[in-house]
């Protein structure tokens, strides 16, 4: 979904014609992106599609080969220091000192950003309160759960109040409860006006958090819209029929005959048959009757809306990769580049 802009208004993140090549081929091949102020844009795509490379360019850790990239009104090539002062960056892995306490970590990051000791302490206390960590501020980080570490990562990334936050697969390796904690924190930041670009392999994460979604494939943006727009583009409601394992092919034939439609076969579910429907009540009745008449009563039948996973599969032609342990884009850091830290890119 595009966001209208007045001639004098530029979005906090603006990318035009971005190109970056490694080895024999381009990783990014003419990418255009806008992220409107105070919104979350989820950047999706297969491994190697260029998601992490895009984040590194925006954070000034990689120099683009071509194109214009502006963050908070500043060009990443001509004004890298200005960009670094306005960006918070949270990478795939926490960049925290395990021995120091949470507050000590934040104070240290503040000092690295040239804050005075008193101001760094004041901001550290404010961030601990904001992310629900005030009561564990003196506890060593090695004692923190995964969700607490990522919340502390976010606190560090926002310590200097950057208007733009870059999150590169921020929930990688987290359990479901910790993931929910991070989701709540990210959504809260957007509600407070922080502009966020999020890369993720979790389709549910994009569905829950994003105001806008862009799908990268083959180095280009191949789809763009809100989660609901992308799901609506593949059709209306779906009927899910769970059958005894080994009977899917027979059940699929019966469902297709009852509904007069093509049946879809979701990946990794040998017991599930899925098909689009228009008349929900009539479809449910027709399918159940057809299966019963054939001596194949369903284990379960349900009606639902399309998922973002299905939209992604339709757009890219393949399911999303497993999120944990996923390989990043083939984009090595340039010589002398600082590693991406939870504090953002130090000015």
N, C-alpha and C positions, 0 to 999 in steps of 0.2 A: 504494500500500500504506500503510495507516494504521499509526502506531506507538502502541502502548498507553502511556498515561501514568497515573501514580498521581495522586490528587487534589492532592498537594502538589508535583508535578513539572510544570514548564512547559518546552516545547522552547525552544532558543535563538532560533528564529525562529517567531513565531506571528502569523498574520494572520486576522482574522475580519471578513467583510463589507466588505472594502476597495472603495471607490468613488473614481473620479477621472474628471472630465469636462473635455474640451477642446473648444471650439467648440460644435458642435450636438449632439454625442453623447458617451456615456461611453466611455472607453478601458478602464477597469476597472469592472465592474458586479457587485460582490458576490463578491470573491475570498476564498476560505478556503485557507490554506496552513499547514502545520507543517513545520519542518525539524528532524529529531531530532539530538541532540548527536553530533558526530563523523561525520556522514554528508554525502554530496553529493546535493543535489536539483538535477536538471536541469529548467529551465523552458523548454519548447518552445512554438512557436506561430508562425503566419504573421506577416509584417511588419505592425505596427500592432496586434498582439494585446494588447499591454500589458506585454511582458517588461521592457523598459528602464524603463518607468514604475514597475513594481513595485520594481525595484532602486533607483530614485531615491527612492521613498518610504521604503524600508528604510534608506537611507543618510541620511535627513533632508534631502535636496536638494529634495524636493517634499512639500508638505503634503497629506495625503489629504482628500477632501471628506467622507468618512464611513467608519466602521469603526474597528476597533481593531487596531493594529499594534505589536507588542512585539518588541524585539531584546535578547537577553541579559537579559530580565526588565524592560526599561525601555520606556516608551511613547514612540514617536517624536515625538509632538506635545507632550506635557507634559515630557519629559525628553530633549530632543534632544542636549544636551551629553554626557549619560551614554551615549547610544547611540553618538555619534561616537567616544567613547574606546574603544568595544568592537567597532568594525567596521573591517575592512580592505576597501578598495574598489579593484578593478582594472577600469578601463574598456576600451572597445574600442580605444583608441589609447594608446600609451605616453606618460606624462607625465614625461619625464626631460630633464635638461639635457644637451644633446649635447656640450658642450665639457668639462664636468666628467667626472672619472673615476667608475667605479662606486661606489667607497668614498665619494668626496666627495658623490655624490648621496645616498647613504644617510645620511651624517652630517648633511647639510643637512635631509633630511626628519625625522630625529630631533630636530634643534634646533627645527624648526617644531612638533613635538609637545612642546616644552618640556623635552626631555631635556638634562641637562648635557653639556658637550662630551666628557668622558671616557666617560660612559655611552653617548652616541650612537656614539662610536667603537667601544666594546666590542660593542654590538649590531650595528653595521655589519659588523664582522669576523665575527661569528657567522653573520649572514645570508649573507655571501659564501661562507663555508665550507659552509653548509647547502645552497645552491643551485649548488654547483660552480663558483663564480666567483672563488675566492680568488686564483687565479694571474693573473687579469686585473683585479684590483681597482683598479689605477692607470691602466688603459687608458681613454682617452676613450670615452664611450658611442657617439659617431659611428662608431667602428670595430667596434661589436658587430653580430653577425648578428641576424636577427629573433628567433630562439629565445633568444639570450642576453639581448636586451632584455626579452622577456616574463618570463624568469626573474628578471631584476633588478626588474621591475615587481612580481612576486610577493614578492620579498624586501622591497621597500619597503612593500608592503601589510601585511606581517607584522612590521615592525620593532618595533612596540609590543605585539606578542603579542596581537592581538585574538582573542577566542574565535569570532568570526563573520567569514567572508570572503565578499564579494560579487564575483562575476566576471561581467562583462557582455561576452559574446562575446570571451573572452580570446585566441582564436587567429585572429581576423579578419586576413586578409592574410598569414598565415604559410605557408611551404612545408611539405610533409609532414614533413620531418625536424624542423623547428622545432616543428611541432604535437606531434609525439611527445615532444619535450623538455618542453613545457609540460604535456602530459598526465601524464607521469611525476611532475612536480613537484606537480601538484594532487592526484594519487592519494596521493602521499607525505604531503601535509599532512593529508588525511583520515585516513590510518592513524595519524597522530600526534594525532588528536582534534580537529582544526579543523572546525567546522561550516561547510559551504560551500553557497551558492546560486549556481548557474551558469546563465546564459542562453546559448543557442547555436543556430546554424542548422545545425551539423554533427550529423546524426543518429548517425554513428559515434562522435562525441565523447561524446554522451549515453550511448550503449550501453557504451562503454569505461569511463566515469568514474562514472556515477551509480549510487547505491544506490536512488534513487527518481526517478521522472519525473512531472512535471505538465504537461499540455498545456493552454495557454490558447487560447481562440478566442472571438471575440465578447465579449471582456471577462470571460469566466468560465473556471473550470477545468472542462474537459469530459472529462478522463480523468486518472486517477492510478494509479500502480502501479510496480513494479520494471520494468526493461526486459524481463525475461523474462515477467512477467505481461502486459504490453501486447502482446508478440509472440504469446503463447499465446492471447490473446483473439481473434485473427483466424484461428485454426485451427492445424493441424499442419504436416507437411512440405510442401515445394513441389518440383515438378519444373520445371527450366528447360531449354528446348529452343531452341538457336540454329540458325536456318535461313538459307538464302541470302536476301539482301536482296530485298525485293519479294514474298516467298512467305509472309509471316507469316499473312495471312488464310487461305490454303489450309491451312497447317500448323496454325493454331488450330482450324479445323474438324475436322481429322483427330485432333488431340489430344483435343478434347472428345468426339468419337465413341468413341475408344478407352477413355477414362476414365469417361465418363458424368458429367462435371462441367462447370461453367462455367469458361471460360478467362479469365484476367486479362491485361490488356495494359499492361505497365509503360511509363511515360513515357520518351520519348527513346530507345527501342530498337526500331527497325523490323525487327530480325532476331531478336527474343526472344519466345518464348511461355512463359507461366508458368501453372501450374495446381496446385491443392491435391491431395494424394494421401493415402491411408491405408495401403495395402499398398505399401511402397517398391519391393520387388523386382518385384511383378506389374505395377506402373505403368510401371516402366522398360522391361520387356519388351514390354508392350502398345503403348507409344508408338513404340518403335523399329521394331517389326514393321509398324505401321500406316503409318508414314512411308516405310519401305522399299517396301512393297507399292504405294504411290502414286507411286513414283519420285521421292520427295523425301527423300533421306537427310539426316539432321541433320548440321550442322557440329559440334555439341557437345551433349551431354545431361548434366545433373547433378541430383542430389538435395541439398536443403539445408533448413535451418530458416528460418522467416520472419524478415525483418529488421525493425528498428525503423522504417525508411523505410516499409515496407508497413503497419505498424501506424499510423503517423502519417497516411498517405494514407487509410486506412480511417476514422480518427477525424475528420479535418478535411475530407475530401473533396477534398484537393488535395495535391500533393507539396510538400516543403519547398523554400523559396526558396534560390537560390544564396547561400552564406554570405558571400562576399566582396563588399564594397560594398553590403551590404544597408542599407536605410534604417531608422533607429531609429523607435521609436514617436513619434507626434506630441505630444511632451511637452516644451515649452520650459522651460528652467530659470527659476525664479521670480526676480523682481527682487532683485538683491543676493546671489543664491546663489553660493557658490564653485563653480568647476568641479570635476568629479570627478577626483581625482588618484590616481596609483598608490599614494600613501602612505596612502590611506584618507581619511576625512573628518576634517580637523584639528579637534582639540578647541578 
